[in-house]
Amino acid sequence: MRAALAEIVRRRRTPRLHVQTDTGTGPVVILVHGIASTAVTFRKVVPLLAPGHRVVAVDILGHGSSPAPPDCEYTLDDHVDALAATIRDLRLREPFVLVGHSLGSLIATRYAATHRRYARRGMKVARLLLVGPPIYLSPTDIGDPWVRARVTAYLRAYEFLRSNKDFTLANAAVLGRLLPKGILDLTAETWTPFVKSLEHCIESQTMVSDIASLRIPVDLIYGALDAFVAPGSLRVVERMRHVTTHRVEANDHIVRSRIARVLVRVIDGAADPVPAGDRAA
């Protein structure tokens, strides 16, 4: 009884995410954006999905209009708990499609992994789509010296960004002016959620084991020009039977029109996977 009451209290205290979009009717698709961004990430996706789906796009914890609790460490569990509480409030009746972009891929995958059993139908994921997933194995677990060196370089770059606030904010301001408002949302006010999410989620992750634990279809979608997809880092995941890869030419990390169209075709069951021999990451 005490454990049950404690769980009820914890759920009530868990912050709810801001739902930026809830539109359309039909099978539910929930969109989870990445680090230093907002639900505007999916501005090209929502209009394509809404005619045949109920589309829900949220701002993740500490980002956009969602709460930024002062004592939050922005661990993956913190992000997942807030997402779960928000989905619970939607009172869905059937499993849904969950889409994650960048950091949102890690959040979505952990959510799917932790809700694959002992959850009511409206809390379960029917299909998982990971867009531009920053999958980085620990360098000590990578046998290929070239792949190990590349992943190590990525992790060192992230550590540099965390350790040099003025440099990172200045460059983010420049890049932000070149992109639609909300695509890159990194300021002094959002610095803490950014730096803690980077350290506690992207740099310290269990993405591969979470994907391996799933028994639902998982689709990896990434741009051929995506600078955040470390070459060679997807190989171990691509070999899993329930995982299908979709490589999108002439697209970077941003969810532009090309990736948006592929994402929608995957959800509607009309996309062709990339042949194994054509995979470059």
Residue pairs with C-beta under 8 A, 6 or more apart in sequence:
11 85
11 88
14 81
14 82
14 84
14 85
15 61
15 66
15 67
15 69
15 82
15 85
16 67
16 82
16 85
16 86
16 89
17 58
17 59
17 60
17 61
17 66
17 67
17 82
17 83
17 85
17 86
18 58
18 59
18 64
18 65
18 66
18 67
19 56
19 57
19 58
19 86
20 38
20 39
20 40
20 57
20 58
20 59
20 64
20 65
21 31
21 39
21 42
21 46
21 55
21 56
21 57
22 54
22 55
22 56
22 57
23 46
23 50
23 54
23 55
24 49
24 50
24 51
24 52
24 53
24 54
24 55
25 53
25 54
26 52
26 53
26 54
27 52
27 53
27 54
27 94
27 96
27 97
28 53
28 54
28 56
28 90
28 92
28 94
28 96
28 97
29 49
29 53
29 54
29 55
29 56
29 96
29 97
29 98
29 99
29 267
30 56
30 57
30 58
30 87
30 96
30 97
30 98
30 99
31 39
31 41
31 42
31 45
31 46
31 55
31 56
31 57
31 58
31 99
31 101
31 104
32 58
32 60
32 83
32 98
32 99
32 100
32 101
32 104
32 107
32 108
33 39
33 40
33 41
33 42
33 57
33 58
33 59
33 60
33 63
33 101
33 102
33 103
33 104
34 41
34 60
34 100
34 101
34 102
34 103
34 104
34 105
34 132
35 63
35 102
35 103
35 194
35 197
35 198
35 201
35 202
36 63
36 172
36 184
36 185
36 186
36 190
36 194
37 63
37 64
37 101
37 102
37 182
37 183
37 184
37 185
38 59
38 63
38 64
38 65
38 182
38 183
38 185
39 57
39 58
39 59
39 64
39 182
40 180
40 181
40 182
40 183
41 101
41 104
41 182
41 183
41 254
41 255
42 57
42 99
42 101
42 255
42 260
43 180
44 255
44 256
44 257
44 259
44 260
45 55
45 99
45 255
45 260
45 263
45 264
46 55
46 57
48 260
48 261
48 264
49 55
49 264
49 267
52 268
53 97
53 267
56 90
58 66
58 83
58 86
59 65
59 66
60 66
60 79
60 82
60 83
60 103
60 104
60 107
61 67
61 68
61 69
61 72
61 74
61 78
61 79
61 82
61 193
62 68
62 69
62 72
62 74
62 190
62 192
62 193
62 194
62 197
63 185
63 190
63 193
64 182
64 185
66 82
67 82
68 190
68 192
68 193
72 78
72 193
72 196
73 196
73 200
74 192
74 193
74 196
74 197
74 200
74 201
75 200
75 201
76 106
76 107
76 110
76 200
76 201
76 205
76 206
77 110
79 103
79 107
79 110
79 197
79 201
80 107
80 110
80 111
80 114
83 107
83 108
83 111
84 111
84 114
84 115
84 123
87 122
87 123
88 123
90 122
91 122
92 121
92 122
92 123
93 121
93 122
94 121
94 122
94 126
95 121
95 122
95 124
95 125
95 126
96 122
96 124
96 125
96 126
97 125
97 126
97 127
97 128
97 129
97 267
98 108
98 111
98 112
98 125
98 127
98 128
98 129
99 108
99 128
99 129
99 131
99 263
99 267
100 106
100 107
100 108
100 109
100 128
100 129
100 130
100 131
100 133
101 131
101 132
101 255
102 131
102 132
102 133
102 134
102 228
102 253
103 134
103 197
103 201
103 202
104 131
105 130
105 131
105 132
105 133
105 134
105 207
106 133
106 134
106 201
106 202
106 205
106 207
107 201
108 125
108 128
108 130
109 128
109 130
109 133
109 207
109 210
109 211
109 214
109 218
110 206
110 210
111 125
112 125
112 128
112 210
112 214
112 216
113 210
113 211
113 213
113 214
115 123
115 124
115 125
116 124
116 125
116 213
116 214
116 215
116 216
125 216
126 216
127 216
127 217
127 218
127 219
127 267
128 214
128 216
128 217
128 218
128 219
129 218
129 219
129 221
129 263
129 266
129 267
130 218
130 219
130 220
130 221
131 221
131 222
131 255
131 259
131 263
132 221
132 222
132 223
132 226
132 228
132 229
132 253
132 255
133 207
133 220
133 222
133 229
133 234
134 202
134 228
134 229
134 230
135 205
135 207
135 208
135 229
135 230
135 233
135 234
135 237
136 151
136 154
136 155
136 202
136 203
136 205
136 207
136 230
136 233
137 151
137 208
137 233
137 236
139 148
139 151
139 152
139 155
142 148
142 151
144 232
146 232
147 230
147 231
147 232
147 233
147 235
150 230
150 231
150 232
150 233
151 230
151 232
151 233
154 228
154 230
155 203
158 198
158 199
158 202
158 203
159 203
161 167
161 168
161 198
162 168
162 195
162 198
162 199
165 191
165 195
168 186
169 186
169 187
169 188
169 191
172 184
172 186
172 187
173 187
175 184
176 183
176 184
176 185
176 186
179 254
183 254
186 194
207 237
208 236
208 237
211 218
211 237
211 240
211 243
212 240
214 242
215 242
216 242
217 242
217 244
218 240
218 242
218 243
218 244
219 243
219 244
219 245
219 246
219 266
219 271
220 234
220 237
220 238
220 243
220 244
220 245
220 246
221 246
221 248
221 259
221 262
221 263
221 266
222 229
222 234
222 245
222 246
222 247
222 248
222 281
223 229
223 247
223 248
223 249
223 250
223 251
223 252
223 253
223 256
223 258
223 259
224 247
224 248
224 249
224 250
224 251
224 280
225 250
225 251
225 252
226 251
226 252
226 253
226 281
227 252
227 253
228 253
229 253
229 281
230 281
231 280
231 281
232 281
233 281
234 245
234 279
234 281
235 279
235 281
237 243
238 245
238 276
238 279
244 273
245 273
245 274
245 279
246 262
246 266
246 271
246 273
246 274
247 274
247 278
247 279
247 280
247 281
248 258
248 259
248 262
249 258
250 258
251 258
251 259
255 263
262 271
265 271
